[in-house]
Amino acid sequence: MTDQAAAPSAAIDEPTAPASGGSWLAASRVGTIVAGLPAALTDGAVLVFALWTLLYHAALPLGLAPSWTFRVWLAASLALLLLIALTRWRHRRVGSSHTAGGAPDTAGGAPDTAGSAPDATGAGPASDADPAAGRTGRAAVVRRSLAALVLVFGTVAAITAGLAGTPAGAELSWWVPASAGIVAATGLVLLTRQTWRTWRDTAATRPPAPTARQSAYALLVAGGAAAASLFLARNTPDDIYYVGRSVWVAERDNVPLNDFLFSENVLPAMASQPPIASIEVLAGALARFLGISAASATWYLLLPLLAVLAVLALWRLVQRWAPRRPVLAFTVAIAFLALVCGPDAALGNFHLPRLYQGKGMFVSAVVPLMWLYLTRWFDDRSRQGLLLIAALSITATGLTTTAAIVLPLLVGGAALMMLLVGRWKSALAVGAAALTYPIGAVVISQLVLGSANEAAADVNFYDAAHTYRRTFEIGIVGVIGGLALWCGPLLARRRSPALLAAGGTVTLSVLLVPGVLEWLSALTGISVVLWRVSWLFALPALIGLLCTVWLPTRLPAVRALAGVVLAAVMVGSFAGYAVPMWDERSGVLVHDRPTWKIRTKQLAIARFVVGLDRPDGLVLAPESIMRAIPLLTTEARVVLPRDFFLIEYDINSQFSRDRLLLTRFANGGPAAQRPSAEEVGAALERLDVGTICVYSQNRYARQTGEGFGYTTFARRKADPPVHPNAVTCLRRG
């Protein structure tokens, strides 16, 4: 692996003598296209999805059908992409007529003026040498002292944070890593501010743009991720809302503004899920347009596309921030996502297994792209850059309401660093561009629809220590994550990447101080999703940067070998001490063909129930079956789609208690846990249950149903006759 700085993007295997001019020109053009393809795909996707979100939000108060909005969006997207292509073609023609031998900007947007020289510590060259003033005098001593401070306290914070929660660190107070982390983050801020004075007086050089080979590798990895997404299945309880909403849009061609899980768009909607997100409506409209099921449109069409975009977004940030060996750093970042997936909140679990859920795409693609766009904006302050930031904030709003929580913290950390170096206009501009839409959308929705349910908001809360463990892990993996958090910015390319990475570190370090998240919870009234504040830090990218460390030796081979060894150690640690994405312990099943993200047994039974000639009324079935039915159709209304959502409707109300009781009845189990026949009969009548489908082994449920006038009308047989998958269905007489 060669250093990135050794291969300027303007010369892609340029021959010294054009023996065959036509073939060389064609190869050069192909190389230029391949090199710029990741930027074109991701930037284009941001713009067209932002356009979709704007159209969706405009159509929402008017009650326009999603199918109509979808067709308008298709036409407008095509026109927008053609306009962008024409504009860039004209700019290139104008540029080529005024300059000779200039290379196009394959990274997209205006030229980058950031330096590609040493990292923030000045410890090693990235592409050009430090000025003499940076190596001598008092300023150099201060920088070295601050770098040492960051390394020492950052390492202490990483080790203690990783050990906290393990048997070895059971008695360790969280104040130890939190305090050391604050000291390291403060040192980073002082260091980047100190070195900024040197960078400001140094002639800036343009960082290398990606080469054709580098981009081809990233595209290959993205294609592999897209293919893998079809065969990996992780059925999560959240699917019943996200995919279920798409199913409603595909079948009904309207956006459900009220509850669509417990009622026919009649009951009040869940206050914790305002209709701001647009991605589920897009999936439903796409399914209706193509005449396929919403689940197929989500899992067979959208998911592979989202996987490509998420991988390319990560590549672009790593390539921009890495001072050297970007391909190696990107490989380590991808390995981290693939191999660290055991806990439910691991970033790997929000990648391929859950990209179709807007929050998964937000943390996997929007966060790295926002850091990339902020870096480019701080470098060149072009109108194009600001437009992309605004478009990305709209895209984030269309993916998840979490954007209104995480984006202010992310952009706030970056803006803080801009203010500290005197760029207050840049900070104000980027704050307005990035935060106006997501915050405005949430505020307006809350004013119109009401505030979030307090009981739902407070059902779970994770303090600073648990927030760290849920994202960064514990043990050796947690230590590596901590090194990325508190020492990673030292390795970022100097100037803007180092400055902004330090902003992310200081912001998250403050949030991890005991008591800060509790204060935010009391201030905002939300608790259940506050642990997602850790998403503001582009953790996979900074973990990748750990293998770009520079050694003070004149032997390039030794430096390259050191990077490879570090990468191998990290990947080996992930493989040995974490749970990979394809392991059942991650909740993921690997299939031999493209599949829906529902377990085969539940899907088969749910299809059987949906296909029956059922009477009016709710469908009662075992809990796992009732979670699968809404992913197939809205025509079969079930007793309990998901028990977690009952918090929105008062968990102690008769409405909730009846559903929980009947679900326990349908699940079967020991006699001591069965509800009485009288309780069951009353709940069946109150909820107007028309169909009861239970496993044939559940004799108590069958006999009780028959006692209340339900008659058997369908059986799903299995081999042998008494089989766990055999189902008996009864209908109201």
C-alpha positions, -999 to +999 in steps of 0.1 A: +000+000+000+015+033-010+010+067+006-019+087-007+004+117-012+026+097-036-002+095-062-017+129-072-051+125-087-042+147-117-020+120-131-037+086-134-011+063-148-002+090-173+021+076-200+053+095-210+047+090-247+012+086-262+020+057-285-017+053-293-033+086-286-069+074-291-067+045-267-048+065-241-074+093-242-103+068-238-085+052-209-079+085-193-116+095-196-127+062-181-102+066-152-116+101-146-152+088-145-143+060-122-124+082-099-153+106-096-181+081-095-183+077-056-187+115-053-213+117-082-234+088-067-235+101-032-239+138-040-266+129-065-284+107-040-284+135-014-299+159-038-326+137-052-337+124-018-337+159-004-360+168-033-382+139-025-384+150+012-393+185+002-421+173-021-434+149+005-435+176+032-452+200+008-478+173-002-485+162+034-508+191+045-525+190+011-534+153+014-519+145-020-515+109-029-480+095-026-483+080-061-487+115-075-459+129-055-437+100-066-443+107-103-436+144-099-404+135-080-392+112-108-396+139-134-380+166-112-351+144-103-343+136-139-344+173-147-322+182-118-296+156-127-295+167-163-291+203-152-262+194-129-245+173-157-249+202-182-236+228-157-205+207-149-199+200-186-200+237-194-177+245-164-152+220-177-153+234-212-148+269-198-120+257-175-102+238-203-103+268-226-086+290-199-062+265-184-038+239-198-034+205-183-057+212-154-073+181-138-111+180-131-122+180-095-133+144-091-143+150-055-173+171-065-179+207-057-154+236-058-116+230-055-103+221-022-077+244-006-070+223+024-034+213+030-024+177+028+007+181+049+014+167+084-012+158+109-022+181+137+007+171+159+033+179+133+048+145+141+050+132+106+046+144+070+016+136+050+025+152+017+048+182+023+073+191+049+067+213+079+079+249+076+111+256+096+091+278+120+070+248+129+100+228+140+117+255+161+109+279+188+085+281+216+054+273+195+069+240+185+076+231+221+040+240+230+026+218+202+048+188+212+037+192+248+000+194+239+004+164+216+020+144+245-008+155+268-034+143+244-017+110+238-012+103+275-047+113+287-064+100+256-048+066+261-058+066+298-093+075+289-095+048+262-081+020+284-103+028+314-134+033+293-128+000+276-123-018+309-153-002+326-181-028+326-157-057+324-148-079+354-114-063+355-128-028+358-160-036+378-151-012+405-138+015+382-157+048+384-168+063+351-154+096+364-119+083+355-123+079+318-146+109+316-121+132+333-092+119+313-112+123+282-121+159+290-084+167+295-075+150+262-102+168+243-091+201+258-056+194+247-068+186+212-087+219+210-056+239+222-034+220+199-054+225+168-059+261+176-022+266+181-012+248+149-039+267+130-018+298+133+011+280+115-012+265+089-028+299+082+006+313+073+016+283+052+008+280+015-021+255+013-018+226-011-047+207-025-052+173-010-050+143-034-083+134-050-091+097-052-074+078-080-093+056-103-079+025-086-089+037-052-124+045-063-127+012-081-118-006-049-144+014-029-170+006-056-161-031-055-166-031-017-199-012-021-211-038-046-202-066-023-221-050+005-251-045-017-251-082-026-246-093+010-275-072+021-299-094+001-288-126+020-285-113+055-318-111+075-322-094+109-359-092+118-362-063+143-393-053+162-390-018+147-398-032+113-434-034+121-436+004+121-411+012+093-420-015+068-456-015+080-459+022+071-446+014+036-471-014+033-499+010+042-488+036+016-484+009-011-519-005-005-539+026+004-520+053-015-522+078+014-500+087+043-513+076+076-514+106+099-531+086+127-524+052+141-522+025+114-511-005+136-539-008+162-566+009+141-576+019+106-559+053+107-584+063+135-567+063+169-542+091+176-508+086+161-478+078+183-465+111+194-429+097+194-432+090+157-444+121+139-449+118+101-417+137+093-397+108+079-402+103+042-382+072+034-409+047+043-434+066+021-408+065-007-406+027-004-444+024-004-448+047-034-421+028-053-438-005-046-471+009-058-455+023-089-439-010-098-468-032-087-449-052-061-451-056-024-437-029-001-415-054+016-399-065-017-394-029-027-377-022+006-355-053+009-348-061-027-345-027-043-339+001-018-316-018+006-289-028-019-289+008-032-286+022+003-257-002+011-238+011-019-243+047-008-234+040+029-201+023+019-192+051-005-200+078+021-176+062+045-150+059+018-152+095+009-147+107+045-118+083+051-102+094+018-105+130+027-093+128+063-066+101+060-031+117+057-018+085+040-029+049+032-066+057+027-074+024+011-060+005+042-078+029+066-111+023+047-106-015+048-102-014+086-133+008+089-153-016+069-139-046+089-150-028+121-186-025+108-186-061+096-170-077+127-184-057+156-221-064+156-231-083+187-250-058+208-282-044+195-268-008+195-235-017+177-229+005+147-225-027+126-261-036+134-272-002+120-254-009+088-264-037+064-290-053+087-309-021+093-300+004+065-336+004+053-346+019+086-339+056+083-319+058+115-295+032+101-289+052+070-285+083+090-256+070+112-240+050+083-242+076+055-254+110+066-230+114+095-198+107+075-211+128+046-219+157+069-183+157+083-170+155+047-192+184+035-183+205+066-146+199+058-150+210+022-171+240+032-145+251+057-118+248+030-134+266+001-167+282+014-183+277-019-220+281-025-221+246-039-207+233-006-233+251+015-260+239-008-249+203-003-249+208+035-285+221+034-296+193+011-280+167+034-298+182+064-331+178+045-321+143+036-314+135+073-348+149+082-364+126+057-346+096+072-353+100+109-363+124+137-330+115+154-315+140+130-329+168+151-310+155+181-277+145+166-271+171+139-271+201+163-244+184+183-224+174+153-226+208+136-222+225+169-189+208+175-176+217+141-189+253+144-172+257+178-138+249+162-146+274+134-153+301+160-121+293+179-100+300+148-119+332+140-141+319+112-174+331+128-191+338+095-184+302+084-198+289+117-230+310+114-235+301+078-231+264+083-252+264+114-281+280+096-278+257+065-275+225+085-300+230+113-328+252+101-348+224+083-344+195+108-352+216+139-379+235+121-396+203+109-397+188+144-409+221+160-437+225+135-448+188+138-449+191+176-469+223+174-494+207+150-495+172+164-486+177+200-457+169+222-441+135+226-457+112+251-438+116+284-443+080+295-429+067+262-400+091+263-389+080+298-392+043+294-355+038+290-325+059+298-288+052+294-262+072+313-228+082+300-211+049+308-238+028+292-240+051+262-203+046+256-206+008+259-236+006+236-216+022+207-180+017+215-181-017+231-161-029+261-128-048+264-101-045+237-127-033+212-138-006+235-102+005+240-097+007+203-128+028+200-116+050+228-082+055+211-102+066+179-122+090+200-095+107+220-064+102+199-077+097+164-079+134+156-041+136+160-039+113+129-063+132+107-050+152+078-039+186+091-059+218+087-097+213+084-099+175+090-078+177+122-097+208+133-132+193+128-123+159+141-112+177+173-146+194+174-163+160+173-140+147+201-146+176+225-184+175+219-188+138+227-163+140+256-185+167+272-216+145+267-199+116+283-193+134+316-216+120+342-247+141+347-247+158+312-271+133+295-293+135+326-294+172+323-303+170+286-330+145+294-346+168+319-342+198+295-356+181+264-381+157+279-367+127+259-346+099+273-351+067+252-329+079+223-303+101+240-277+073+238-276+081+200-257+112+207-226+091+203-235+089+166-222+124+160-187+110+160-177+092+128-163+063+147-156+038+119-136+065+099-115+074+130-108+038+138-095+034+102-072+064+107-055+046+135-035+025+110-022+057+093+002+065+121+036+079+108+069+066+120+101+089+120+121+067+097+136+073+062+125+039+050+090+041+034+087+003+035+089+004+073+062+030+076+039+011+052+046-022+071+038-005+104+004+005+090-003-030+078+006-045+111-016-021+130-045-028+107-040-065+111-039-062+149-071-042+149-090-065+125-077-095+145-091-079+177-124-073+161-126-109+149-114-124+182-133-103+207-165-092+190-194-109+172-195-106+134-225-094+114-234-128+101-235-145+135-268-155+150-257-138+182-261-106+162-297-116+155-288-121+119-295-152+098-276-159+065-297-174+037-287-191+005-310-168-016-323-132-014-348-131+014-372-109+033-360-099+067-386-121+085-378-156+099-389-183+075-413-200+100-431-168+109-433-156+073-449-189+062-475-189+090-483-152+085-489-158+048-512-187+056-532-166+080-534-136+056-546-159+028-576-172+048-612-162+042-615-145+076-645-128+092-645-092+103-626-083+134-591-085+148-567-114+143-553-131+174-522-152+169-489-159+187-468-128+192-442-135+166-469-141+140-487-109+148-455-090+143-451-105+108-487-100+095-485-061+092-454-065+070-476-084+045-508-064+044-529-038+061-561-058+055-555-081+085-556-061+117-539-079+146-545-077+183-510-067+193-485-056+166-458-048+193-462-045+230-436-016+232-460+007+214-486+003+241-467+028+262-481+054+238-517+044+248-512+039+286-498+006+295-522+003+324-554+010+304-580-016+296-570-011+259-534-023+267-542-050+293-566-068+271-541-070+243-513-083+266-536-109+281-548-123+248-512-124+235-502-144+265-532-167+258-523-172+222-486-178+229-494-208+252-471-218+280-473-233+315-508-236+331-498-213+359-493-185+333-525-189+315-553-163+319-586-177+330-613-185+305-635-157+318-608-131+314-602-144+278-638-143+269-643-107+281-612-095+263-622-112+230-655-094+231-641-060+240-615-061+213-639-077+187-616-106+178-629-124+146-601-149+141-579-169+164-549-188+150-527-207+174-502-235+173-521-268+172-503-279+203-520-252+223-551-272+233-561-248+260-565-219+235-584-241+210-608-254+236-613-220+252-621-205+218-646-232+210-662-226+244-669-190+233-685-200+200-654-200+177-653-228+153-622-244+135-621-235+099-585-239+087-555-260+096-519-256+085-506-291+086-470-301+088-449-333+086-451-351+111-488-343+121-478-330+156-453-304+145-444-270+161-453-253+129-488-268+127-515-241+131-552-242+138-574-213+130-609-206+145-634-181+134-662-164+152-695-182+146 
